[in-house]
Amino acid sequence: MSNITKCLFPRSRYYGKFTPENLIFNANLQEFSHRVSIISSLETGGKISSREAYLQIAELWQQLERSKVDLLR
């Protein structure tokens, strides 16, 4: 992974109990966190409204919850 990619898309190791489900959920959680950070930055910079940021984050949260439910089946 190049330095710019590491900077733009940071990842951290998973330290919990290893199962494929836990590893996948951790990756989904990191992606959620990264996207929320981008949305927050866009809202802070005035590129999107607070309402739009809220709606996008709410949708991401729903996706994360669905992924958790799917992994627990």
Buried (B, 14 or more C-beta within 10 A) or exposed (E): EEEEEEEEEEEEEBEEEEEEEEBBBBEBBBBBEBBBEEBEEBBEEEEBEEEEBEEBBEEBEEBBEEBBEEBEE
